[in-house]
Amino acid sequence: MTNGSGFLNNVLGGIAAFAQQHLTERRLHQERLAALRDVIEQVVDASEPRIRLVGDYADKLVDAVGTALQYCEKLTGQLPPALTLGARAWAADMRVNAFFATVADLRAALSQPRSVREFFQQRGQPEECFALMLMVKRETETFGSALVGDILVREVRQIRVSFSEHRLHFPAASETELRQDLRQRMLRFLAGRAQERIIELRTRRDALEEQRRQLRAQLQALRGQGRGLHPLLSSADAEERRLATLEQRLTQTEQELADARKPLGTLDDYLTQVRQVVGQPEPSLHLHRLSLRLNRLGVKLDEDSSEPGETLALFELDSLGEQRIGALVRFSREEWSAGDAV
């Protein structure tokens, strides 16, 4: 009896432990769902609001949204600290000097964005602005003088790096606020990609439905001609070949249409599309850290070069086939005003 009681106690203990683990996991899941609820709603608003008609839609999205949010936090965490922009920085900091050919160019870039103007014109704003600066990087092959050891060598092949099309985005009162804003914008971007994916699928489905309609109409017209006088005026073999070709195209189109309908057959399918795009953010949004060592003239240097230079810690944003070099920057109201007055 003792052995029997011990076995029963072990079984009951195992069941109780399993139940307790299940309850704990369920509680943690509910806590995570509550913490991400607002973010989930933002994703739904930006992708496909109709999926709210799906039962437990938030519960079905929580893992994907959590993954996306973690990915966006990772990307913003990789961004180098904000770089100070200004006339003094241009003269003293080779990184700023590399970005802008002249101080006038720097100040012109600060003064152009309407968003920065509106930021400084608001009451109670601080005297400093933080923003994301995006640029286009160009590399041009040239020849010039360079130190090889202690010897100055002429006509050395060099790569000159320049930056243009400077744009300031998302002005904020602090670097922390800017990074938070970037995380939210990245998440909305991923939700927008889900919306675009749904639109692409729906457009293809509609195009195939129209193609099927046209093929059916052509077949009907061709068969109707066969019942009239048309066969007396044309080759029977040609008509048969045309009929066979249309029937083959219709069969193929109907198969493609059946496949195109599957991804968006129900609202659950729409939710699945959102979950797949948002939960796998890497294909849609890339951010690569970039390190460049340049001299004062913007010539790219090898890491082991003895020539004086500065290493630029940047990042390259790659999204939808577009590449931009980025840096977080900070600048004063005084510098902005100087550019605005030019």
One Martini backbone bead per residue (centre of mass of N, CA, C, O) as a GRO file, in nm:
protein
  342
    1MET     BB    1   0.056   0.065  -0.017
    2THR     BB    2   0.292   0.255  -0.007
    3ASN     BB    3   0.366   0.244  -0.305
    4GLY     BB    4   0.089   0.335  -0.409
    5SER     BB    5   0.085   0.610  -0.265
    6GLY     BB    6   0.344   0.722  -0.388
    7PHE     BB    7   0.254   0.716  -0.683
    8LEU     BB    8   0.005   0.895  -0.647
    9ASN     BB    9   0.156   1.141  -0.537
   10ASN     BB   10   0.332   1.184  -0.788
   11VAL     BB   11   0.105   1.227  -0.989
   12LEU     BB   12  -0.035   1.463  -0.841
   13GLY     BB   13   0.219   1.640  -0.831
   14GLY     BB   14   0.255   1.662  -1.140
   15ILE     BB   15  -0.018   1.790  -1.200
   16ALA     BB   16   0.019   2.038  -1.018
   17ALA     BB   17   0.277   2.144  -1.156
   18PHE     BB   18   0.156   2.176  -1.437
   19ALA     BB   19  -0.071   2.368  -1.357
   20GLN     BB   20   0.112   2.587  -1.237
   21GLN     BB   21   0.272   2.643  -1.494
   22HIS     BB   22   0.034   2.721  -1.669
   23LEU     BB   23  -0.059   2.961  -1.493
   24THR     BB   24   0.204   3.119  -1.510
   25GLU     BB   25   0.215   3.148  -1.819
   26ARG     BB   26  -0.061   3.287  -1.843
   27ARG     BB   27   0.005   3.533  -1.668
   28LEU     BB   28   0.247   3.635  -1.832
   29HIS     BB   29   0.090   3.671  -2.095
   30GLN     BB   30  -0.116   3.878  -1.987
   31GLU     BB   31   0.094   4.088  -1.904
   32ARG     BB   32   0.211   4.125  -2.188
   33LEU     BB   33  -0.051   4.209  -2.324
   34ALA     BB   34  -0.100   4.462  -2.150
   35ALA     BB   35   0.176   4.605  -2.223
   36LEU     BB   36   0.108   4.578  -2.559
   37ARG     BB   37  -0.171   4.693  -2.637
   38ASP     BB   38  -0.110   4.971  -2.763
   39VAL     BB   39   0.083   4.866  -2.981
   40ILE     BB   40  -0.114   4.678  -3.121
   41GLU     BB   41  -0.315   4.900  -3.204
   42GLN     BB   42  -0.116   5.051  -3.386
   43VAL     BB   43  -0.070   4.820  -3.584
   44VAL     BB   44  -0.364   4.785  -3.673
   45ASP     BB   45  -0.412   5.073  -3.778
   46ALA     BB   46  -0.154   5.050  -3.992
   47SER     BB   47  -0.276   4.791  -4.147
   48GLU     BB   48  -0.571   4.619  -4.036
   49PRO     BB   49  -0.858   4.696  -3.872
   50ARG     BB   50  -1.046   4.439  -3.935
   51ILE     BB   51  -0.901   4.231  -3.733
   52ARG     BB   52  -1.087   4.296  -3.484
   53LEU     BB   53  -1.301   4.066  -3.571
   54VAL     BB   54  -1.106   3.883  -3.446
   55GLY     BB   55  -1.064   3.662  -3.222
   56ASP     BB   56  -0.805   3.737  -3.028
   57TYR     BB   57  -0.607   3.931  -3.187
   58ALA     BB   58  -0.405   4.023  -2.969
   59ASP     BB   59  -0.308   3.741  -2.886
   60LYS     BB   60  -0.204   3.674  -3.187
   61LEU     BB   61   0.009   3.940  -3.185
   62VAL     BB   62   0.207   3.953  -2.941
   63ASP     BB   63   0.463   3.811  -3.050
   64ALA     BB   64   0.516   3.984  -3.302
   65VAL     BB   65   0.528   4.260  -3.160
   66GLY     BB   66   0.750   4.187  -2.960
   67THR     BB   67   0.965   4.132  -3.175
   68ALA     BB   68   0.958   4.411  -3.312
   69LEU     BB   69   1.023   4.582  -3.063
   70GLN     BB   70   1.295   4.448  -3.004
   71TYR     BB   71   1.423   4.520  -3.275
   72CYS     BB   72   1.396   4.831  -3.252
   73GLU     BB   73   1.561   4.853  -2.990
   74LYS     BB   74   1.821   4.741  -3.111
   75LEU     BB   75   1.866   4.953  -3.328
   76THR     BB   76   1.867   5.210  -3.143
   77GLY     BB   77   2.101   5.096  -2.958
   78GLN     BB   78   2.323   5.117  -3.205
   79LEU     BB   79   2.332   5.408  -3.193
   80PRO     BB   80   2.513   5.661  -3.186
   81PRO     BB   81   2.585   5.930  -3.050
   82ALA     BB   82   2.528   6.245  -3.055
   83LEU     BB   83   2.616   6.504  -3.279
   84THR     BB   84   2.767   6.804  -3.289
   85LEU     BB   85   2.648   7.103  -3.439
   86GLY     BB   86   2.870   7.355  -3.581
   87ALA     BB   87   3.115   7.579  -3.620
   88ARG     BB   88   3.309   7.465  -3.408
   89ALA     BB   89   3.280   7.169  -3.488
   90TRP     BB   90   3.383   7.201  -3.779
   91ALA     BB   91   3.677   7.292  -3.683
   92ALA     BB   92   3.729   7.044  -3.457
   93ASP     BB   93   3.550   6.819  -3.610
   94MET     BB   94   3.604   6.585  -3.852
   95ARG     BB   95   3.321   6.473  -3.881
   96VAL     BB   96   3.175   6.736  -3.953
   97ASN     BB   97   3.367   6.812  -4.185
   98ALA     BB   98   3.286   6.561  -4.362
   99PHE     BB   99   2.979   6.639  -4.406
  100PHE     BB  100   3.084   6.943  -4.459
  101ALA     BB  101   3.233   7.178  -4.658
  102THR     BB  102   3.078   7.408  -4.494
  103VAL     BB  103   2.924   7.613  -4.277
  104ALA     BB  104   2.699   7.698  -4.469
  105ASP     BB  105   2.598   7.411  -4.521
  106LEU     BB  106   2.523   7.346  -4.236
  107ARG     BB  107   2.319   7.580  -4.184
  108ALA     BB  108   2.132   7.509  -4.418
  109ALA     BB  109   2.046   7.232  -4.303
  110LEU     BB  110   1.918   7.349  -4.038
  111SER     BB  111   1.703   7.559  -4.182
  112GLN     BB  112   1.510   7.391  -4.376
  113PRO     BB  113   1.331   7.248  -4.186
  114ARG     BB  114   1.012   7.280  -4.071
  115SER     BB  115   1.025   7.109  -3.811
  116VAL     BB  116   1.247   7.281  -3.674
  117ARG     BB  117   1.101   7.547  -3.673
  118GLU     BB  118   0.857   7.449  -3.507
  119PHE     BB  119   1.016   7.364  -3.260
  120PHE     BB  120   1.140   7.654  -3.186
  121GLN     BB  121   0.847   7.805  -3.189
  122GLN     BB  122   0.778   7.673  -2.944
  123ARG     BB  123   0.681   7.680  -2.638
  124GLY     BB  124   0.925   7.567  -2.404
  125GLN     BB  125   1.166   7.510  -2.559
  126PRO     BB  126   1.465   7.430  -2.587
  127GLU     BB  127   1.804   7.523  -2.694
  128GLU     BB  128   1.789   7.220  -2.805
  129CYS     BB  129   1.834   6.986  -3.078
  130PHE     BB  130   1.717   6.669  -3.187
  131ALA     BB  131   1.822   6.445  -3.463
  132LEU     BB  132   1.785   6.298  -3.775
  133MET     BB  133   2.050   6.231  -4.008
  134LEU     BB  134   2.041   6.220  -4.361
  135MET     BB  135   2.249   6.072  -4.624
  136VAL     BB  136   2.464   6.083  -4.905
  137LYS     BB  137   2.708   5.862  -5.021
  138ARG     BB  138   3.027   5.935  -5.184
  139GLU     BB  139   3.262   5.775  -5.411
  140THR     BB  140   3.584   5.895  -5.532
  141GLU     BB  141   3.822   5.863  -5.766
  142THR     BB  142   4.169   5.947  -5.707
  143PHE     BB  143   4.467   6.161  -5.698
  144GLY     BB  144   4.750   6.173  -5.464
  145SER     BB  145   4.893   6.241  -5.164
  146ALA     BB  146   5.097   6.016  -4.950
  147LEU     BB  147   5.179   5.836  -4.672
  148VAL     BB  148   5.463   5.603  -4.676
  149GLY     BB  149   5.536   5.619  -4.390
  150ASP     BB  150   5.789   5.876  -4.435
  151ILE     BB  151   5.678   5.900  -4.733
  152LEU     BB  152   5.601   6.110  -5.000
  153VAL     BB  153   5.347   6.021  -5.227
  154ARG     BB  154   5.260   6.040  -5.554
  155GLU     BB  155   4.997   5.935  -5.728
  156VAL     BB  156   4.772   5.819  -5.537
  157ARG     BB  157   4.527   5.614  -5.487
  158GLN     BB  158   4.196   5.743  -5.410
  159ILE     BB  159   3.920   5.788  -5.172
  160ARG     BB  160   3.656   6.008  -5.189
  161VAL     BB  161   3.442   6.139  -4.936
  162SER     BB  162   3.093   6.231  -4.957
  163PHE     BB  163   2.819   6.453  -4.857
  164SER     BB  164   2.460   6.464  -4.919
  165GLU     BB  165   2.142   6.542  -4.876
  166HIS     BB  166   2.057   6.675  -4.616
  167ARG     BB  167   1.841   6.545  -4.347
  168LEU     BB  168   1.600   6.638  -4.110
  169HIS     BB  169   1.451   6.442  -3.837
  170PHE     BB  170   1.264   6.437  -3.563
  171PRO     BB  171   1.244   6.650  -3.352
  172ALA     BB  172   1.393   6.688  -3.018
  173ALA     BB  173   1.466   6.747  -2.670
  174SER     BB  174   1.605   6.456  -2.672
  175GLU     BB  175   1.764   6.161  -2.710
  176THR     BB  176   1.556   5.981  -2.578
  177GLU     BB  177   1.312   6.086  -2.740
  178LEU     BB  178   1.423   6.014  -3.018
  179ARG     BB  179   1.452   5.707  -2.977
  180GLN     BB  180   1.155   5.656  -2.917
  181ASP     BB  181   1.046   5.764  -3.185
  182LEU     BB  182   1.198   5.565  -3.368
  183ARG     BB  183   1.066   5.308  -3.263
  184GLN     BB  184   0.776   5.382  -3.343
  185ARG     BB  185   0.834   5.426  -3.648
  186MET     BB  186   0.935   5.144  -3.710
  187LEU     BB  187   0.674   4.998  -3.633
  188ARG     BB  188   0.492   5.149  -3.836
  189PHE     BB  189   0.647   5.058  -4.082
  190LEU     BB  190   0.588   4.755  -4.053
  191ALA     BB  191   0.282   4.788  -4.068
  192GLY     BB  192   0.290   4.914  -4.353
  193ARG     BB  193   0.408   4.662  -4.490
  194ALA     BB  194   0.163   4.487  -4.435
  195GLN     BB  195  -0.033   4.656  -4.598
  196GLU     BB  196   0.118   4.628  -4.868
  197ARG     BB  197   0.093   4.322  -4.883
  198ILE     BB  198  -0.213   4.314  -4.897
  199ILE     BB  199  -0.243   4.487  -5.151
  200GLU     BB  200  -0.084   4.304  -5.339
  201LEU     BB  201  -0.265   4.055  -5.311
  202ARG     BB  202  -0.530   4.196  -5.396
  203THR     BB  203  -0.438   4.294  -5.675
  204ARG     BB  204  -0.376   4.016  -5.794
  205ARG     BB  205  -0.655   3.894  -5.757
  206ASP     BB  206  -0.811   4.106  -5.928
  207ALA     BB  207  -0.652   4.062  -6.191
  208LEU     BB  208  -0.732   3.761  -6.226
  209GLU     BB  209  -1.037   3.805  -6.236
  210GLU     BB  210  -1.028   3.981  -6.492
  211GLN     BB  211  -0.887   3.777  -6.673
  212ARG     BB  212  -1.103   3.560  -6.654
  213ARG     BB  213  -1.336   3.725  -6.769
  214GLN     BB  214  -1.206   3.774  -7.049
  215LEU     BB  215  -1.167   3.475  -7.132
  216ARG     BB  216  -1.462   3.395  -7.118
  217ALA     BB  217  -1.559   3.597  -7.331
  218GLN     BB  218  -1.386   3.490  -7.565
  219LEU     BB  219  -1.497   3.201  -7.563
  220GLN     BB  220  -1.790   3.271  -7.609
  221ALA     BB  221  -1.747   3.415  -7.880
  222LEU     BB  222  -1.611   3.179  -8.031
  223ARG     BB  223  -1.843   2.974  -7.999
  224GLY     BB  224  -2.055   3.153  -8.137
  225GLN     BB  225  -1.917   3.153  -8.419
  226GLY     BB  226  -1.945   2.837  -8.463
  227ARG     BB  227  -2.276   2.874  -8.499
  228GLY     BB  228  -2.227   3.020  -8.756
  229LEU     BB  229  -2.058   3.150  -9.050
  230HIS     BB  230  -1.753   3.160  -8.978
  231PRO     BB  231  -1.646   2.871  -9.072
  232LEU     BB  232  -1.670   2.950  -9.388
  233LEU     BB  233  -1.424   3.191  -9.352
  234SER     BB  234  -1.241   2.979  -9.194
  235SER     BB  235  -1.020   2.791  -9.028
  236ALA     BB  236  -1.063   2.519  -8.833
  237ASP     BB  237  -0.780   2.485  -8.712
  238ALA     BB  238  -0.746   2.775  -8.608
  239GLU     BB  239  -0.989   2.771  -8.417
  240GLU     BB  240  -0.895   2.533  -8.243
  241ARG     BB  241  -0.631   2.658  -8.147
  242ARG     BB  242  -0.755   2.907  -8.012
  243LEU     BB  243  -0.938   2.755  -7.819
  244ALA     BB  244  -0.713   2.596  -7.672
  245THR     BB  245  -0.555   2.841  -7.572
  246LEU     BB  246  -0.780   2.971  -7.401
  247GLU     BB  247  -0.832   2.725  -7.218
  248GLN     BB  248  -0.547   2.715  -7.102
  249ARG     BB  249  -0.541   3.001  -6.983
  250LEU     BB  250  -0.787   2.962  -6.800
  251THR     BB  251  -0.678   2.733  -6.628
  252GLN     BB  252  -0.430   2.886  -6.524
  253THR     BB  253  -0.581   3.128  -6.401
  254GLU     BB  254  -0.757   2.966  -6.199
  255GLN     BB  255  -0.515   2.858  -6.039
  256GLU     BB  256  -0.391   3.132  -5.962
  257LEU     BB  257  -0.647   3.234  -5.820
  258ALA     BB  258  -0.663   3.019  -5.602
  259ASP     BB  259  -0.385   3.096  -5.481
  260ALA     BB  260  -0.452   3.408  -5.434
  261ARG     BB  261  -0.693   3.355  -5.223
  262LYS     BB  262  -0.566   3.216  -4.973
  263PRO     BB  263  -0.423   3.461  -4.811
  264LEU     BB  264  -0.746   3.617  -4.831
  265GLY     BB  265  -1.009   3.453  -4.733
  266THR     BB  266  -0.978   3.573  -4.440
  267LEU     BB  267  -0.923   3.751  -4.154
  268ASP     BB  268  -0.713   3.553  -4.055
  269ASP     BB  269  -0.527   3.598  -4.300
  270TYR     BB  270  -0.469   3.892  -4.247
  271LEU     BB  271  -0.339   3.845  -3.972
  272THR     BB  272  -0.111   3.666  -4.077
  273GLN     BB  273   0.027   3.882  -4.246
  274VAL     BB  274   0.094   4.070  -4.013
  275ARG     BB  275   0.252   3.868  -3.843
  276GLN     BB  276   0.476   3.804  -4.050
  277VAL     BB  277   0.592   4.088  -4.097
  278VAL     BB  278   0.629   4.185  -3.799
  279GLY     BB  279   0.775   3.908  -3.695
  280GLN     BB  280   0.976   3.974  -3.967
  281PRO     BB  281   1.176   4.254  -3.991
  282GLU     BB  282   1.445   4.224  -4.154
  283PRO     BB  283   1.351   4.251  -4.463
  284SER     BB  284   1.240   4.563  -4.412
  285LEU     BB  285   1.475   4.631  -4.182
  286HIS     BB  286   1.790   4.800  -4.195
  287LEU     BB  287   2.096   4.823  -3.980
  288HIS     BB  288   2.424   4.950  -4.027
  289ARG     BB  289   2.725   4.963  -3.919
  290LEU     BB  290   2.965   5.239  -3.973
  291SER     BB  291   3.320   5.264  -4.061
  292LEU     BB  292   3.521   5.566  -4.104
  293ARG     BB  293   3.841   5.671  -4.229
  294LEU     BB  294   3.945   6.015  -4.229
  295ASN     BB  295   4.057   6.294  -4.352
  296ARG     BB  296   4.035   6.634  -4.395
  297LEU     BB  297   3.968   6.570  -4.720
  298GLY     BB  298   3.801   6.283  -4.733
  299VAL     BB  299   4.001   6.051  -4.722
  300LYS     BB  300   4.043   5.725  -4.728
  301LEU     BB  301   4.158   5.515  -4.464
  302ASP     BB  302   4.344   5.305  -4.325
  303GLU     BB  303   4.374   5.169  -4.016
  304ASP     BB  304   4.716   5.161  -4.051
  305SER     BB  305   4.748   5.450  -4.093
  306SER     BB  306   4.966   5.736  -4.024
  307GLU     BB  307   4.759   5.925  -4.099
  308PRO     BB  308   4.568   6.167  -4.016
  309GLY     BB  309   4.251   6.094  -3.847
  310GLU     BB  310   3.896   5.994  -3.854
  311THR     BB  311   3.639   5.817  -3.698
  312LEU     BB  312   3.326   5.717  -3.827
  313ALA     BB  313   3.017   5.671  -3.659
  314LEU     BB  314   2.775   5.494  -3.833
  315PHE     BB  315   2.474   5.444  -4.036
  316GLU     BB  316   2.285   5.215  -4.242
  317LEU     BB  317   1.990   5.256  -4.421
  318ASP     BB  318   1.782   4.973  -4.523
  319SER     BB  319   1.495   5.035  -4.740
  320LEU     BB  320   1.344   4.942  -5.018
  321GLY     BB  321   1.635   5.003  -5.172
  322GLU     BB  322   1.725   5.224  -4.968
  323GLN     BB  323   2.014   5.436  -4.903
  324ARG     BB  324   2.134   5.569  -4.585
  325ILE     BB  325   2.307   5.794  -4.401
  326GLY     BB  326   2.343   5.808  -4.040
  327ALA     BB  327   2.273   6.051  -3.766
  328LEU     BB  328   2.290   6.172  -3.460
  329VAL     BB  329   2.187   6.506  -3.358
  330ARG     BB  330   2.302   6.834  -3.236
  331PHE     BB  331   2.158   7.169  -3.174
  332SER     BB  332   2.125   7.501  -3.158
  333ARG     BB  333   1.942   7.781  -3.181
  334GLU     BB  334   2.175   7.958  -3.275
  335GLU     BB  335   2.254   7.791  -3.526
  336TRP     BB  336   1.980   7.799  -3.659
  337SER     BB  337   1.960   8.109  -3.681
  338ALA     BB  338   2.211   8.146  -3.858
  339GLY     BB  339   2.093   7.985  -4.097
  340ASP     BB  340   1.824   8.151  -4.127
  341ALA     BB  341   1.988   8.427  -4.199
  342VAL     BB  342   2.125   8.340  -4.482
   0.00000   0.00000   0.00000
